[in-house]
Amino acid sequence: MLLGMAASDPAPVTLVIGDEELLADRAVGEVVAAARAADPSTETHDLIGGKVEPGELTRLTSPSLFGDRSVVVIRSAHDLVKEVIAEIVSYAAHPAEETTLVLVHPGGVKGKALVDGVKKAGANVVTVTKLTKPAERLAFVKAELKRAGRTVSGDAASALLDAVGSDLRELAAACSQLAFDTPGKVIDEAAVARYHRGRAEVSGFTVADSAVEGRLGDALEQLRWALATGTAPVLLVSALARSLRSLAKVGGAPRNLRGGQLASHLGMPPWQVTRVQNQLRGWGPDGIARALQAVAAADEQVKGGGADPAYALERTVQTIVASRTGR
C-alpha cells in the first residue's frame, strides 16, 4: 500500500472534455500511465456512461483490504443518469486516496451538471477540442514527429496534410509510419511523396467503404491498388478501424434521435450520419465486434508483428465482409 501520494501521481479526479477522440484517448492514457508509474499493480476499470448504474462508482472506489490502487475511467460521461451524476459530483468533493477517476465528456449541454459539479469540486480539467484550423493541424503534425524524435520541414508537413486529410488518427498514423520508415533526422517533402503517392487514386476510406458495405471484390481490388501505389498499410488499417467505429457509434445511438439532433449527439456532420446509417444495413453488434477484433490484430501485424502486411490486410477485409453478412 502507498502511504502517500508520489510526485508522479495523477490528480484524484480528471475531467477530459472535448470532441477530439484521439486527444481524449491520449489524455486518458496519460493518466493511466502516470498511475501505473506510481504503482505498477494499478487496476483499470473502463466504463461507458450509459451503462454505469447507481452505486457502481461507490463499489469501485471503496477502500481495498490490501490497499490496491485503481483507475476508474468513465467514457461518454454525458450519457450518465442523474443519480450517477449526483454520486460522482459528491465523490469528486472527497475522492478516495487509492482511486483515480477519469471522466470523458464530449462537451455540449448534455450532462452539463456533471461538468459544472466536478469542476467546482476541483477536478483537473483537460480540454481536447477539434483542431479546425490548418495551422493547428500543421502544429499537430510537427508535434507528432517531434515526439518520435524527428523534425519535418514546413513543405513536408503541408504535403502530409494534403495527402492524408484532417482526421487526427489518420495523421498520427501517417506520422508514425514516416518516423519508423524514413532514415535521417529530418523528414522532407520527398519522403512524404514516397509514402503517399497514389492516395488520390485510392484512399484508405475507399477501401473501408467497400468493405463495410459488403463489396468484397471491390474492396480487395482497391486494397491491392492502394498498396501498389504506395499507400502505407498502417493508414489502411486506420481507415478500416475508423469506419467500423463509426458503425458502432451510429448503431449505438438513442433511437429517439433523428436528423440534426442525432448528428449533434454523435458529433458528426449530418451527411456522414446518413452515409453510416446506410452502411449499417446487414450489420449487428456481434459482427461489428468481430470486425474490430480483426482490425486490431491487423494493426499489430502491419506494425511489425507479422511478416506480410498485405496478406494481413486482405484477410482482415475478408473477415469484415463475412462479419457483416454473418457468414
Protein Blocks (a to p, Z undefined) as FASTA:
>chain_A
ZZbdcfklccfbdcdedjbfklmmmmmmmmmmmmmmmomkbccddddfklpcghklmmmm
gccfklpacddddehkllpcfklmmmmmmmmmmccfkbccddddebdjehklmmmmmmmn
opacddddddfbfklmmmmmmmmmmmnopacdfklmmmmmmmnomcfklmmmmmmmmmmm
mgcjbdcfklmmmmmgoklmpcfklmmmmmmnopaklmmmmmmmmmmnopafklmmmmmm
mmmmmmmmmmmpcfkbghjlmmmmnopafklmmmmmmmmgopafklmmmmmmmmmmmmmm
mnopamblmlmmmmmmmmmmmmmnoZZ
